[in-house]
C-alpha cells in the first residue's frame, strides 16, 4: 500500500531540491559556458526554476515510491541512482530522436556528459533534502 | 486518529497524487524534447535549459 504522507513528503522534498538545483544549474552554466546561451539570465530564471520543479516532483515522487526497493543503504545513493536513471532514460529518447531527425535534434556528447553530471547533482541535493525531511541531520 | 490516517490514505488522495505525477511526467517530456505541438513555445522557452541538461537540440 502506498503511504500517502511519505509520498507527499517525497514530492515536497523534490520541489525544494528542484528549485535549488535549477538555480544552481544556472550558476554552473555561467561558469562552464557549455552551450551558447540564447536568453538572458533574468529570462532563464523562469525555465530553469520550472524545469527544476518538474524534475524535482518526478524524482522526489518516484524516490518516495521505490525508496526501499533501490540498492544503496543511504538516501543519497538511492536518489543519485534514480536521477541518473531518469536522465539515461530521457537521453536514450533524445538520442533516438537525433537518429531520426538529426537537423532538429542535434546530438552533443559534451553536453550529454554535462547533463549527466547535473543529474547526479540533482540526486545529491534530493538525497540531502530527503534525509533532512525524513530523519533529520545524522552524520 | 485512525480516521485521520484513513483519510490521508484515501483512494482520492492517492489518485490525485498519481494524476499530479502523470501531469508532471508529460510536462517533463514536453520540456525535454521541446514538443511545440503540445505546448506552443516550449522549444524556444526551454531552449537553454534543454541544452544544459544535455538533451539533443538544434
Backbone of each chain as ProteinMPNN parsed JSONL, in Angstrom:
{"seq_chain_A": "XXXXXXXXXXXXXXXXXXXXXXXXXXXXXXXXXXXXXXXXXXXXXXXXXXXXXXXXXXXXXXXXXXXXXXXXXXXXXXXXXXXXXXXXXXXXXXXXXXXXXXXXXXXXXXXXXXXXXXXXXXXXXXXXXXXXXXXXXXX", "coords_chain_A": {"N_chain_A": [[0.848, -1.205, 0.0], [0.533, 2.206, -0.854], [2.049, 4.794, 0.919], [0.528, 7.64, 1.668], [1.351, 9.973, 3.072], [4.168, 9.777, 3.114], [4.684, 9.793, 0.43], [3.742, 12.326, -0.302], [5.512, 13.87, 1.144], [7.83, 13.18, -0.16], [7.425, 14.303, -2.699], [7.321, 16.963, -1.945], [9.939, 17.29, -0.975], [11.236, 16.943, -3.365], [10.394, 19.182, -4.828], [11.613, 21.281, -3.407], [14.335, 20.523, -3.677], [14.491, 20.6, -6.453], [14.112, 23.319, -7.113], [16.35, 24.495, -5.884], [18.327, 23.137, -7.309], [17.782, 23.982, -9.941], [18.435, 26.726, -9.853], [21.076, 26.561, -9.065], [22.064, 25.236, -11.241], [21.864, 27.197, -13.182], [23.82, 28.946, -12.275], [26.099, 27.327, -12.538], [26.079, 27.049, -15.251], [26.806, 29.593, -16.134], [29.438, 29.553, -15.397], [30.646, 27.271, -16.651], [29.823, 27.528, -19.321], [28.894, 25.761, -21.281], [27.174, 25.54, -23.445], [26.068, 27.727, -26.114], [24.294, 30.587, -25.029], [20.935, 31.574, -25.41], [19.092, 33.202, -24.203], [18.601, 35.824, -21.713], [19.936, 35.944, -18.31], [17.996, 36.702, -16.495], [15.65, 36.084, -17.87], [16.04, 33.339, -18.121], [15.73, 32.443, -15.548], [13.103, 31.726, -15.145], [12.464, 29.371, -16.913], [14.457, 27.606, -15.886], [13.766, 27.373, -13.217], [11.131, 26.363, -13.363], [11.645, 24.016, -14.827], [13.37, 22.742, -13.013], [11.62, 22.327, -10.857], [9.738, 20.591, -12.015], [11.328, 18.327, -12.658], [12.17, 17.797, -10.085], [9.75, 17.171, -8.758], [9.05, 14.772, -10.033], [11.326, 13.158, -9.553], [11.441, 13.185, -6.723], [8.903, 12.171, -6.078], [9.003, 9.616, -7.254], [11.17, 8.59, -5.866], [10.12, 8.427, -3.288], [8.232, 6.463, -3.735], [9.678, 4.137, -4.501], [11.713, 3.881, -2.719], [12.547, 1.958, -0.746], [13.102, -0.206, -2.315], [15.263, 0.299, -3.845], [18.785, -0.209, -4.534], [21.714, 0.481, -2.505], [22.511, 1.881, 0.659], [22.153, 4.385, 1.747], [20.002, 7.318, 1.549], [20.986, 9.231, -0.078], [22.599, 7.878, -1.991], [20.596, 6.337, -3.185], [18.935, 8.329, -4.286], [20.666, 9.574, -6.086], [21.148, 7.477, -7.832], [18.577, 7.097, -8.871], [17.975, 9.602, -10.152], [19.991, 9.61, -12.057], [19.236, 7.428, -13.589], [16.798, 8.384, -14.592], [17.734, 10.483, -16.174], [19.246, 8.982, -18.001], [17.251, 7.492, -19.264], [15.71, 9.512, -20.48], [17.671, 10.529, -22.091], [18.278, 8.458, -23.834], [15.93, 8.47, -25.333], [16.195, 11.01, -26.51], [18.514, 10.585, -27.983], [17.657, 8.671, -29.818], [15.785, 10.203, -31.192], [17.526, 12.001, -32.367], [18.719, 10.37, -34.208], [16.648, 9.913, -35.94], [15.846, 12.513, -36.808], [18.265, 14.404, -37.403], [18.783, 17.074, -37.869], [16.931, 18.577, -36.475], [17.177, 17.536, -33.897], [20.036, 17.826, -32.656], [22.845, 16.028, -31.7], [25.046, 16.214, -28.918], [27.865, 15.13, -27.408], [29.413, 16.287, -25.475], [27.709, 18.053, -24.141], [26.009, 16.125, -23.226], [27.463, 14.674, -21.277], [27.798, 16.701, -19.469], [25.146, 17.144, -18.765], [24.548, 14.722, -17.496], [26.214, 14.847, -15.261], [25.005, 16.977, -13.992], [22.536, 15.851, -13.335], [23.316, 13.973, -11.513], [24.051, 15.691, -9.547], [21.533, 16.777, -8.962], [20.35, 14.523, -7.848], [21.955, 14.254, -5.599], [21.322, 16.583, -4.157], [18.6, 16.135, -3.766], [18.687, 13.774, -2.274], [19.905, 14.727, 0.045], [17.999, 16.612, 0.95], [15.84, 14.913, 1.32], [16.81, 13.275, 3.344], [17.046, 15.124, 5.435], [14.362, 15.932, 5.763], [13.092, 13.57, 6.442], [14.524, 12.203, 8.415], [16.071, 13.94, 9.818], [19.186, 15.66, 10.48], [21.898, 13.478, 10.348], [25.002, 12.263, 11.091]], "CA_chain_A": [[0.0, 0.0, 0.0], [1.299, 3.44, -0.937], [1.85, 5.676, 2.061], [0.212, 8.973, 1.158], [2.145, 11.007, 3.751], [5.566, 9.679, 2.661], [4.696, 10.205, -0.985], [3.583, 13.787, -0.307], [6.773, 14.417, 1.651], [8.814, 12.971, -1.224], [7.18, 15.318, -3.722], [7.735, 18.235, -1.334], [11.416, 17.303, -0.987], [11.621, 17.105, -4.773], [10.168, 20.584, -5.236], [12.685, 22.079, -2.788], [15.596, 20.155, -4.332], [14.429, 21.038, -7.848], [14.327, 24.77, -7.192], [17.772, 24.73, -5.559], [19.1, 22.599, -8.43], [17.582, 24.845, -11.105], [19.209, 27.962, -9.685], [22.488, 26.163, -9.052], [22.375, 24.901, -12.634], [22.077, 28.46, -13.878], [25.133, 29.448, -11.849], [27.108, 26.461, -13.161], [26.051, 27.36, -16.676], [27.581, 30.81, -16.375], [30.86, 29.22, -15.204], [31.127, 26.311, -17.663], [29.514, 28.01, -20.667], [28.919, 24.545, -22.095], [26.455, 25.762, -24.704], [25.744, 29.143, -26.299], [23.033, 30.956, -24.37], [20.068, 32.379, -26.27], [18.289, 34.141, -23.418], [19.291, 36.467, -20.59], [19.842, 35.228, -17.029], [16.702, 37.057, -15.92], [14.635, 35.276, -18.569], [16.287, 31.916, -17.851], [15.306, 32.084, -14.185], [11.778, 31.094, -15.247], [12.535, 27.958, -17.35], [15.309, 26.781, -15.024], [13.008, 27.088, -11.996], [10.025, 25.456, -13.722], [12.274, 22.732, -15.165], [13.861, 22.148, -11.767], [10.458, 21.875, -10.077], [9.161, 19.415, -12.692], [12.239, 17.199, -12.435], [12.152, 17.534, -8.648], [8.494, 16.483, -8.415], [9.12, 13.386, -10.512], [12.374, 12.424, -8.838], [11.032, 13.03, -5.328], [7.743, 11.273, -6.038], [9.46, 8.249, -7.545], [12.042, 8.156, -4.756], [9.241, 8.031, -2.183], [7.533, 5.229, -4.096], [10.533, 2.945, -4.612], [12.87, 4.094, -1.843], [13.001, 0.736, -0.074], [13.482, -1.233, -3.291], [16.5, 0.677, -4.538], [20.024, -0.597, -3.838], [22.393, 1.502, -1.705], [21.965, 1.992, 2.013], [21.784, 5.763, 2.079], [19.051, 8.015, 0.672], [21.825, 9.965, -1.028], [22.925, 6.948, -3.07], [19.346, 5.963, -3.858], [18.46, 9.471, -5.069], [21.606, 9.769, -7.213], [20.891, 6.393, -8.785], [17.28, 7.345, -9.512], [18.042, 10.74, -11.096], [20.862, 9.197, -13.172], [18.417, 6.554, -14.444], [15.836, 9.248, -15.292], [18.498, 11.17, -17.229], [19.608, 7.986, -19.013], [16.029, 7.166, -19.994], [15.394, 10.658, -21.337], [18.748, 10.695, -23.048], [18.102, 7.439, -24.885], [14.874, 9.021, -26.185], [16.778, 12.109, -27.287], [19.476, 10.004, -28.93], [16.862, 8.051, -30.897], [15.223, 11.297, -31.983], [18.615, 12.573, -33.177], [18.951, 9.449, -35.332], [15.523, 10.085, -36.865], [15.901, 13.858, -37.379], [19.498, 14.969, -36.832], [18.759, 18.528, -38.008], [16.097, 19.124, -35.394], [17.757, 17.079, -32.631], [21.478, 17.684, -32.844], [23.429, 15.379, -30.529], [26.347, 16.7, -28.466], [28.316, 14.278, -26.304], [29.94, 17.198, -24.447], [26.547, 18.486, -23.362], [25.433, 14.929, -22.593], [28.235, 14.412, -20.051], [27.453, 17.826, -18.593], [23.799, 16.868, -18.274], [24.601, 13.604, -16.555], [26.806, 15.365, -14.007], [23.971, 17.796, -13.346], [21.503, 14.998, -12.753], [23.922, 13.398, -10.305], [23.931, 16.786, -8.572], [20.119, 16.821, -8.544], [20.17, 13.384, -6.946], [22.655, 14.579, -4.351], [20.519, 17.58, -3.418], [17.349, 15.466, -3.369], [19.035, 12.844, -1.189], [20.164, 15.504, 1.258], [16.717, 17.17, 1.414], [15.045, 13.744, 1.777], [17.389, 12.879, 4.623], [16.694, 16.135, 6.436], [12.91, 15.95, 5.994], [12.598, 12.305, 6.98], [15.207, 11.701, 9.614], [16.877, 14.969, 10.458], [20.611, 15.52, 10.188], [22.617, 12.396, 11.049], [26.326, 12.077, 10.47]], "C_chain_A": [[0.88, 1.251, 0.0], [0.999, 4.31, 0.285], [1.747, 7.112, 1.56], [1.141, 10.038, 1.748], [3.593, 10.993, 3.266], [5.675, 10.158, 1.215], [4.634, 11.733, -1.104], [4.883, 14.462, 0.132], [7.87, 14.296, 0.587], [8.674, 14.017, -2.317], [7.619, 16.694, -3.212], [9.249, 18.375, -1.333], [11.913, 17.552, -2.407], [11.474, 18.532, -5.253], [11.293, 21.469, -4.696], [14.015, 21.815, -3.504], [15.632, 20.666, -5.767], [14.68, 22.518, -8.004], [15.794, 25.106, -6.93], [18.641, 24.304, -6.741], [18.999, 23.511, -9.655], [18.418, 26.105, -11.021], [20.708, 27.687, -9.691], [22.954, 25.861, -10.483], [22.65, 26.166, -13.439], [23.452, 29.043, -13.554], [26.251, 28.651, -12.526], [27.219, 26.781, -14.658], [26.882, 28.6, -16.997], [29.082, 30.536, -16.238], [31.37, 28.338, -16.349], [30.918, 26.823, -19.094], [29.486, 26.873, -21.678], [28.207, 24.721, -23.438], [26.161, 27.25, -24.863], [24.363, 29.464, -25.726], [22.222, 31.869, -25.291], [19.323, 33.459, -25.501], [19.111, 34.728, -22.273], [19.107, 35.652, -19.306], [18.473, 35.469, -16.393], [15.589, 36.224, -16.552], [14.78, 33.807, -18.173], [15.899, 31.481, -16.441], [13.982, 31.336, -14.222], [11.888, 29.637, -15.72], [13.387, 27.063, -16.454], [14.58, 26.432, -13.715], [11.889, 26.091, -12.285], [10.573, 24.056, -14.027], [12.745, 22.007, -13.925], [12.72, 21.576, -10.944], [9.866, 20.6, -10.686], [10.036, 18.173, -12.453], [12.249, 16.803, -10.957], [10.921, 16.755, -8.228], [8.584, 15.004, -8.809], [10.146, 12.563, -9.739], [11.966, 12.15, -7.4], [9.871, 12.056, -5.181], [8.146, 9.828, -6.265], [10.337, 7.711, -6.42], [11.201, 7.67, -3.569], [8.565, 6.687, -2.466], [8.419, 3.99, -4.017], [11.774, 3.009, -3.711], [13.426, 2.79, -1.261], [13.465, -0.349, -1.041], [14.79, -0.923, -4.004], [17.719, 0.151, -3.791], [20.642, 0.63, -3.153], [21.692, 1.653, -0.353], [21.457, 3.398, 2.3], [20.793, 6.341, 1.076], [19.799, 8.767, -0.422], [22.123, 9.086, -2.255], [21.71, 6.564, -3.891], [18.888, 7.086, -4.789], [19.356, 9.706, -6.288], [21.364, 8.71, -8.274], [19.607, 6.664, -9.572], [17.371, 8.482, -10.54], [18.935, 10.397, -12.29], [20.08, 8.305, -14.138], [17.393, 7.365, -15.239], [16.54, 9.954, -16.453], [18.813, 10.182, -18.366], [18.407, 7.648, -19.901], [15.667, 8.294, -20.973], [16.422, 10.807, -22.441], [18.656, 9.669, -24.184], [17.027, 7.904, -25.869], [15.403, 10.116, -27.091], [17.741, 11.598, -28.35], [18.741, 9.367, -30.118], [16.254, 9.128, -31.797], [16.289, 11.92, -32.881], [18.95, 11.665, -34.36], [17.861, 9.623, -36.401], [15.619, 11.436, -37.585], [17.098, 14.598, -36.782], [19.556, 16.489, -36.95], [18.016, 19.179, -36.86], [16.68, 18.764, -34.019], [19.242, 16.793, -32.829], [22.122, 17.144, -31.563], [24.8, 15.965, -30.191], [26.781, 15.898, -27.248], [28.862, 15.115, -25.145], [28.804, 17.656, -23.513], [25.917, 17.311, -22.614], [26.141, 14.627, -21.271], [27.906, 15.478, -18.999], [26.083, 17.597, -17.942], [23.777, 15.764, -17.237], [25.16, 14.055, -15.206], [25.77, 16.19, -13.241], [22.884, 16.951, -12.692], [22.021, 14.255, -11.525], [23.826, 14.432, -9.179], [22.499, 16.9, -8.054], [19.826, 15.696, -7.551], [20.791, 13.651, -5.585], [21.843, 15.547, -3.503], [19.234, 16.93, -2.904], [17.588, 14.521, -2.195], [19.238, 13.579, 0.122], [18.86, 16.057, 1.824], [15.84, 16.054, 1.991], [15.487, 13.333, 3.177], [16.967, 13.833, 5.732], [15.208, 16.057, 6.781], [12.382, 14.661, 6.642], [13.242, 11.876, 8.286], [15.961, 12.771, 10.382], [18.338, 14.724, 10.141], [21.232, 14.403, 11.015], [23.933, 12.185, 10.342], [26.797, 10.669, 10.731]], "O_chain_A": [[1.847, 1.344, 0.756], [-0.16, 4.529, 0.635], [2.719, 7.71, 1.1], [1.654, 10.895, 1.028], [4.185, 12.047, 3.033], [6.631, 10.834, 0.836], [5.361, 12.345, -1.887], [5.296, 15.479, -0.426], [8.719, 15.176, 0.446], [9.667, 14.556, -2.806], [8.21, 17.483, -3.948], [9.784, 19.438, -1.648], [12.884, 18.277, -2.621], [12.318, 19.039, -5.992], [11.853, 22.293, -5.418], [14.726, 22.745, -3.885], [16.675, 21.111, -6.246], [15.384, 22.937, -8.924], [16.403, 25.894, -7.654], [19.571, 25.012, -7.128], [19.998, 23.781, -10.323], [19.042, 26.509, -12.002], [21.5, 28.456, -10.236], [24.075, 26.185, -10.874], [23.556, 26.2, -14.272], [24.15, 29.559, -14.426], [27.222, 29.221, -13.022], [28.306, 26.781, -15.236], [27.578, 28.645, -18.012], [29.9, 31.197, -16.878], [32.408, 28.629, -16.944], [31.745, 26.576, -19.971], [29.991, 27.007, -22.793], [28.596, 24.121, -24.44], [26.019, 27.962, -23.869], [23.402, 28.717, -25.912], [22.754, 32.813, -25.874], [18.964, 34.497, -26.057], [20.167, 34.208, -21.912], [18.237, 34.786, -19.227], [17.87, 34.558, -15.827], [14.701, 35.724, -15.861], [13.792, 33.117, -17.923], [15.755, 30.288, -16.173], [13.758, 30.422, -13.429], [11.449, 28.739, -15.002], [13.073, 25.885, -16.281], [14.752, 25.34, -13.174], [11.712, 25.11, -11.564], [10.043, 23.05, -13.554], [12.547, 20.799, -13.792], [12.827, 20.478, -10.398], [9.537, 19.653, -9.971], [9.535, 17.108, -12.092], [12.327, 15.621, -10.622], [11.009, 15.805, -7.45], [8.245, 14.113, -8.03], [9.881, 11.433, -9.327], [12.119, 11.033, -6.906], [9.856, 11.223, -4.275], [7.692, 8.926, -5.561], [10.261, 6.534, -6.065], [11.51, 6.661, -2.935], [8.353, 5.881, -1.56], [7.996, 2.936, -3.541], [12.748, 2.285, -3.918], [14.634, 2.557, -1.285], [14.139, -1.298, -0.641], [15.355, -1.78, -4.684], [17.707, 0.069, -2.563], [20.085, 1.723, -3.249], [20.469, 1.564, -0.243], [20.462, 3.582, 3.001], [20.74, 5.924, -0.081], [19.308, 8.918, -1.541], [21.924, 9.501, -3.397], [21.769, 6.473, -5.117], [18.501, 6.838, -5.931], [18.871, 9.998, -7.381], [21.373, 9.003, -9.469], [19.563, 6.479, -10.788], [16.897, 8.339, -11.667], [18.672, 10.84, -13.408], [20.238, 8.411, -15.354], [17.142, 7.08, -16.41], [16.017, 10.016, -17.566], [18.664, 10.512, -19.543], [18.529, 7.535, -21.121], [15.359, 8.046, -22.139], [16.097, 11.163, -23.574], [18.923, 9.983, -25.344], [17.181, 7.758, -27.081], [15.103, 10.152, -28.284], [17.78, 12.109, -29.469], [19.154, 9.51, -31.268], [16.216, 8.977, -33.019], [16.005, 12.319, -34.01], [19.413, 12.14, -35.397], [18.119, 9.498, -37.598], [15.492, 11.506, -38.807], [16.97, 15.32, -35.794], [20.299, 17.133, -36.21], [18.435, 20.214, -36.341], [16.677, 19.583, -33.099], [19.642, 15.668, -33.129], [21.968, 17.72, -30.487], [25.619, 16.186, -31.083], [26.156, 15.968, -26.19], [28.787, 14.71, -23.985], [28.929, 17.645, -22.289], [25.367, 17.47, -21.525], [25.489, 14.356, -20.263], [27.758, 15.185, -17.813], [25.893, 17.823, -16.747], [23.078, 15.854, -16.227], [24.643, 13.689, -14.15], [25.672, 16.113, -12.017], [22.375, 17.295, -11.626], [21.259, 13.946, -10.609], [23.559, 14.098, -8.024], [22.275, 17.094, -6.859], [19.141, 15.898, -6.548], [20.219, 13.312, -4.549], [21.693, 15.364, -2.295], [18.83, 17.143, -1.761], [16.801, 14.471, -1.25], [18.803, 13.121, 1.178], [18.629, 15.988, 3.031], [15.185, 16.232, 3.018], [14.671, 13.08, 4.064], [16.581, 13.411, 6.822], [14.837, 16.11, 7.954], [11.348, 14.674, 7.309], [12.603, 11.271, 9.147], [16.439, 12.52, 11.488], [18.687, 13.68, 9.589], [21.105, 14.385, 12.239], [23.971, 11.954, 9.134], [27.887, 10.293, 10.3]]}, "seq_chain_B": "XXXXXXXXXXXXXXXXXXXXXXXXXXXXXXXXXXXXXXXXXXXXXXXXXXXXXXXXXX", "coords_chain_B": {"N_chain_B": [[-7.863, 9.154, 15.501], [-7.273, 7.022, 13.837], [-9.169, 7.445, 11.888], [-8.185, 9.718, 10.783], [-5.774, 8.803, 9.657], [-6.834, 7.052, 7.81], [-8.154, 8.853, 6.163], [-6.015, 10.266, 5.156], [-4.777, 8.278, 3.642], [-6.644, 7.88, 1.677], [-8.397, 6.757, -1.265], [-8.968, 8.728, -3.121], [-7.093, 10.688, -2.522], [-4.685, 9.385, -3.118], [-5.096, 8.924, -5.845], [-5.129, 11.516, -6.76], [-2.488, 12.279, -6.319], [-1.262, 10.509, -8.071], [-2.251, 11.451, -10.492], [-1.103, 13.97, -10.472], [1.589, 13.278, -10.675], [1.601, 12.078, -13.197], [0.871, 14.216, -14.86], [3.09, 15.829, -14.393], [5.057, 14.201, -15.504], [4.343, 14.254, -18.193], [4.703, 16.973, -18.682], [7.44, 17.072, -18.289], [8.36, 15.569, -20.476], [7.525, 17.248, -22.552], [9.083, 19.515, -22.066], [11.721, 18.483, -22.171], [11.956, 17.415, -24.767], [11.089, 19.518, -26.249], [8.425, 19.846, -27.34], [6.533, 21.458, -29.372], [4.02, 21.137, -30.446], [2.407, 20.229, -28.43], [2.689, 22.088, -26.36], [2.697, 25.224, -27.343], [5.591, 27.105, -28.092], [7.229, 25.843, -26.336], [9.667, 24.775, -27.146], [11.349, 26.993, -27.686], [11.177, 28.437, -25.272], [12.341, 26.772, -23.319], [14.838, 26.368, -24.308], [17.627, 26.921, -23.624], [17.761, 25.594, -21.197], [17.307, 22.967, -21.969], [19.567, 22.393, -23.563], [21.414, 22.595, -21.574], [20.928, 20.442, -19.87], [21.799, 18.459, -21.41], [20.288, 17.461, -23.532], [19.505, 16.468, -26.879], [19.366, 19.037, -29.292], [18.595, 21.658, -31.668]], "CA_chain_B": [[-6.566, 9.122, 14.821], [-7.394, 6.046, 12.742], [-9.928, 8.099, 10.836], [-7.264, 10.677, 10.165], [-4.86, 8.028, 8.81], [-7.635, 6.555, 6.683], [-8.42, 9.987, 5.274], [-4.748, 10.558, 4.489], [-4.501, 7.231, 2.662], [-7.847, 7.632, 0.887], [-8.186, 6.484, -2.691], [-8.999, 10.01, -3.839], [-5.807, 11.344, -2.293], [-3.673, 8.651, -3.887], [-5.356, 9.179, -7.272], [-4.733, 12.902, -7.008], [-1.03, 12.286, -6.425], [-0.924, 9.798, -9.315], [-2.558, 12.406, -11.563], [-0.081, 15.013, -10.366], [2.836, 12.71, -11.202], [1.438, 11.858, -14.638], [0.934, 15.542, -15.495], [4.499, 16.243, -14.313], [5.829, 13.393, -16.463], [4.041, 14.791, -19.529], [5.376, 18.276, -18.741], [8.871, 16.797, -18.442], [8.564, 15.167, -21.87], [7.35, 18.442, -23.396], [10.255, 20.375, -21.846], [12.962, 17.82, -22.597], [12.017, 17.254, -26.226], [10.619, 20.745, -26.881], [7.295, 19.488, -28.208], [5.713, 22.655, -29.595], [2.637, 20.787, -30.79], [1.673, 20.058, -27.17], [2.696, 23.409, -25.713], [3.346, 26.159, -28.263], [6.651, 27.906, -27.487], [8.018, 25.025, -25.398], [11.02, 24.607, -27.675], [12.117, 28.223, -27.507], [11.194, 28.843, -23.856], [13.246, 25.927, -22.526], [15.972, 26.039, -25.18], [18.89, 26.904, -22.876], [17.647, 24.548, -20.175], [17.435, 21.668, -22.633], [20.986, 22.228, -23.891], [22.178, 22.467, -20.357], [20.803, 19.091, -19.299], [22.403, 17.529, -22.355], [19.345, 16.841, -24.467], [19.75, 16.909, -28.252], [18.583, 20.2, -29.733], [19.157, 22.134, -32.94]], "C_chain_B": [[-6.61, 8.155, 13.626], [-8.12, 6.647, 11.548], [-9.034, 9.048, 10.043], [-6.316, 9.959, 9.203], [-5.594, 7.51, 7.573], [-7.868, 7.646, 5.65], [-7.169, 10.295, 4.449], [-4.471, 9.558, 3.378], [-5.703, 6.935, 1.765], [-7.502, 7.462, -0.588], [-8.112, 7.782, -3.488], [-7.654, 10.734, -3.716], [-4.7, 10.717, -3.119], [-3.845, 8.947, -5.381], [-4.929, 10.583, -7.665], [-3.209, 13.002, -7.181], [-0.567, 11.595, -7.705], [-1.128, 10.735, -10.499], [-1.496, 13.503, -11.632], [1.236, 14.534, -10.978], [2.755, 12.523, -12.719], [1.539, 13.187, -15.394], [2.382, 16.045, -15.506], [5.349, 15.484, -15.323], [5.595, 13.895, -17.892], [4.765, 16.129, -19.717], [6.876, 18.087, -18.948], [9.19, 16.42, -19.889], [8.497, 16.358, -22.803], [8.583, 19.339, -23.295], [11.51, 19.757, -22.466], [13.073, 17.712, -24.119], [11.477, 18.466, -26.972], [9.463, 20.519, -27.834], [6.338, 20.685, -28.326], [4.256, 22.326, -29.893], [1.778, 20.572, -29.543], [1.563, 21.396, -26.435], [3.427, 24.39, -26.629], [4.383, 27.024, -27.534], [7.537, 27.12, -26.539], [9.473, 24.909, -25.853], [11.879, 25.828, -27.377], [12.257, 28.599, -26.031], [12.239, 28.067, -23.057], [14.503, 25.556, -23.298], [17.296, 25.908, -24.407], [18.902, 25.786, -21.835], [17.889, 23.164, -20.787], [18.894, 21.379, -23.004], [21.776, 21.894, -22.631], [22.081, 21.089, -19.715], [21.217, 18.021, -20.308], [21.457, 16.831, -23.304], [19.585, 17.361, -25.891], [18.794, 18.035, -28.663], [19.227, 20.701, -31.025], [20.422, 22.947, -32.721]], "O_chain_B": [[-6.062, 8.433, 12.559], [-7.772, 6.417, 10.39], [-9.123, 9.157, 8.82], [-6.076, 10.423, 8.089], [-5.069, 7.522, 6.46], [-7.795, 7.416, 4.443], [-7.233, 10.546, 3.246], [-3.993, 9.926, 2.305], [-5.777, 5.866, 1.16], [-6.482, 7.944, -1.081], [-7.302, 7.92, -4.405], [-7.152, 11.311, -4.68], [-3.888, 11.409, -3.734], [-2.869, 9.19, -6.091], [-4.429, 10.808, -8.767], [-2.712, 13.706, -8.061], [0.391, 12.029, -8.345], [-0.289, 10.808, -11.397], [-1.057, 13.902, -12.711], [1.91, 15.273, -11.696], [3.723, 12.779, -13.436], [2.202, 13.278, -16.427], [2.843, 16.614, -16.495], [6.256, 16.054, -15.93], [6.523, 13.955, -18.698], [5.36, 16.386, -20.763], [7.509, 18.842, -19.687], [10.172, 16.895, -20.458], [9.297, 16.479, -23.731], [9.069, 19.858, -24.3], [12.257, 20.419, -23.186], [14.151, 17.895, -24.686], [11.411, 18.451, -28.201], [9.503, 20.942, -28.99], [5.459, 20.884, -27.488], [3.363, 23.131, -29.627], [0.557, 20.719, -29.597], [0.495, 21.778, -25.956], [4.657, 24.383, -26.681], [4.09, 27.604, -26.489], [8.496, 27.666, -25.992], [10.393, 24.942, -25.036], [12.998, 25.707, -26.878], [13.324, 29.027, -25.593], [12.937, 28.638, -22.219], [15.157, 24.559, -22.992], [17.993, 24.901, -24.527], [19.918, 25.123, -21.623], [18.572, 22.317, -20.211], [19.393, 20.274, -22.791], [22.666, 21.044, -22.626], [23.032, 20.621, -19.091], [21.01, 16.829, -20.084], [21.759, 15.757, -23.824], [19.838, 18.55, -26.087], [17.59, 17.982, -28.412], [20.286, 20.216, -31.423], [21.024, 23.424, -33.683]]}, "name": "protein", "num_of_chains": 2, "seq": "XXXXXXXXXXXXXXXXXXXXXXXXXXXXXXXXXXXXXXXXXXXXXXXXXXXXXXXXXXXXXXXXXXXXXXXXXXXXXXXXXXXXXXXXXXXXXXXXXXXXXXXXXXXXXXXXXXXXXXXXXXXXXXXXXXXXXXXXXXXXXXXXXXXXXXXXXXXXXXXXXXXXXXXXXXXXXXXXXXXXXXXXXXXXXXXXXXXXX"}
